[in-house]
Amino acid sequence: MSTSPSKKAFRVGVICGSQRKPRVGDQITNFILETVQPHSNSARATGERDLSFDFDYIDISALDLPFYDEPGIPSKITPPEGYAHEHTRKWSQRVAALDAFIVVTPQYNWGIPAGLKNAIDYLYHEWKGKPAIIVSYGGHGGGKAAAALRVCLAGGLGMQIGDKMVVNLTFPSRDALYTAAQGQHLGLDAAKEGGMWSSERTRITSSWDEMVGMLVSEGVAKAA
Ligand SMILES: Cc1cc2nc3c(=O)[nH]c(=O)nc-3n(C[C@H](O)[C@H](O)[C@H](O)COP(=O)(O)O)c2cc1C
């Protein structure tokens, strides 16, 4: 985060939590990013404050993290030197550099994908206290996965998740669910009125606005 009193630059990690191939998680994560990115510079989002945002797109499948193999417990480790493995140090540095997160997750058997949970569990201090938006998707919006993730992030890691910062996206028809299950093209377009989930964009940008409010008040608290 910038220390300049006039200009504040924040870095936001946008996490695609689905790993399988083919999948729709990447399409949905792009849809979220393309909804949030233009909004993030608007007066509504910034309150006309001098804020800027950089985004780091994190594809869990591209991290190549093995199943948790650190000998220690992350909450007891001083990052990044305290980690035994280079893959953990790299992941630690990437997450530590970020101020906030949007975590996009499918619902797998009422939970979140194992790869996403594995990547989260590797670290502790790098997540702690930071704001996070949860976006889940599924036949009924993936609410069970979102709830499980909320317990993990807010309870386990002390992350800040406000009332508007959980968005559940329901596949609008059985056809759409089958298309998703096959990892085929959903035709999402963040700029198109009347397209799939275009009516969800206000909920997505509202979640962003709540997160920005947290980032700004956190910055004020740190400066005070
Ligand atoms: C292992 C697995 C478990 C699933 N469990 C659920 C579930 O509990 N609820 C649901 O609505 N959909 C479930 N689905 C269907 C997913 O919503 C759908 O396949 C979606 O495309 C998964 O996201 P992805 O393509 O990004 O992996 C499941 C899919 C998989 C692969």
The ligand as an SDF file (V2000), in Angstrom:
LIG
                    3D

 31 33  0  0  0  0  0  0  0  0999 V2000
  -16.3340  -32.3700   -7.8860 C   0  0  0  0  0  0  0  0  0  0  0  0
  -17.5580  -31.5390   -8.2040 C   0  0  0  0  0  0  0  0  0  0  0  0
  -18.5200  -31.3630   -7.2420 C   0  0  0  0  0  0  0  0  0  0  0  0
  -19.6320  -30.5390   -7.4990 C   0  0  0  0  0  0  0  0  0  0  0  0
  -20.5240  -30.2740   -6.4940 N   0  0  0  0  0  0  0  0  0  0  0  0
  -21.5030  -29.3630   -6.7140 C   0  0  0  0  0  0  0  0  0  0  0  0
  -22.3310  -28.9190   -5.6380 C   0  0  0  0  0  0  0  0  0  0  0  0
  -22.1990  -29.3200   -4.5030 O   0  0  0  0  0  0  0  0  0  0  0  0
  -23.2790  -27.9990   -5.9180 N   0  0  0  0  0  0  0  0  0  0  0  0
  -23.4410  -27.4610   -7.1760 C   0  0  0  0  0  0  0  0  0  0  0  0
  -24.3080  -26.6080   -7.3680 O   0  0  0  0  0  0  0  0  0  0  0  0
  -22.6760  -27.8700   -8.2020 N   0  0  0  0  0  0  0  0  0  0  0  0
  -21.7060  -28.7810   -8.0000 C   0  0  0  0  0  0  0  0  0  0  0  0
  -20.8940  -29.1680   -9.0390 N   0  0  0  0  0  0  0  0  0  0  0  0
  -21.1750  -28.6240  -10.3760 C   0  0  0  0  0  0  0  0  0  0  0  0
  -20.4260  -27.3030  -10.5730 C   0  0  0  0  0  0  0  0  0  0  0  0
  -21.2130  -26.2200  -10.1240 O   0  0  0  0  0  0  0  0  0  0  0  0
  -20.0900  -27.0780  -12.0450 C   0  0  0  0  0  0  0  0  0  0  0  0
  -19.4880  -28.2450  -12.5930 O   0  0  0  0  0  0  0  0  0  0  0  0
  -19.1260  -25.9360  -12.2600 C   0  0  0  0  0  0  0  0  0  0  0  0
  -18.8440  -25.8350  -13.6170 O   0  0  0  0  0  0  0  0  0  0  0  0
  -17.8070  -26.1440  -11.4900 C   0  0  0  0  0  0  0  0  0  0  0  0
  -16.9670  -25.0420  -11.6700 O   0  0  0  0  0  0  0  0  0  0  0  0
  -15.6170  -25.1690  -12.5400 P   0  0  0  0  0  0  0  0  0  0  0  0
  -16.0430  -25.4840  -13.9510 O   0  0  0  0  0  0  0  0  0  0  0  0
  -14.9870  -23.8120  -12.4470 O   0  0  0  0  0  0  0  0  0  0  0  0
  -14.7900  -26.2430  -11.9490 O   0  0  0  0  0  0  0  0  0  0  0  0
  -19.7900  -29.9610   -8.7890 C   0  0  0  0  0  0  0  0  0  0  0  0
  -18.8000  -30.1730   -9.7590 C   0  0  0  0  0  0  0  0  0  0  0  0
  -17.6940  -30.9340   -9.4790 C   0  0  0  0  0  0  0  0  0  0  0  0
  -16.6100  -31.0850  -10.5290 C   0  0  0  0  0  0  0  0  0  0  0  0
  1  2  1  0
  2  3  1  0
  2 30  2  0
  3  4  2  0
  4  5  1  0
  4 28  1  0
  5  6  2  0
  6  7  1  0
  6 13  1  0
  7  8  2  0
  7  9  1  0
  9 10  1  0
 10 11  2  0
 10 12  1  0
 12 13  2  0
 13 14  1  0
 14 15  1  0
 14 28  1  0
 15 16  1  0
 16 17  1  0
 16 18  1  0
 18 19  1  0
 18 20  1  0
 20 21  1  0
 20 22  1  0
 22 23  1  0
 23 24  1  0
 24 25  2  0
 24 26  1  0
 24 27  1  0
 28 29  2  0
 29 30  1  0
 30 31  1  0
M  END
$$$$
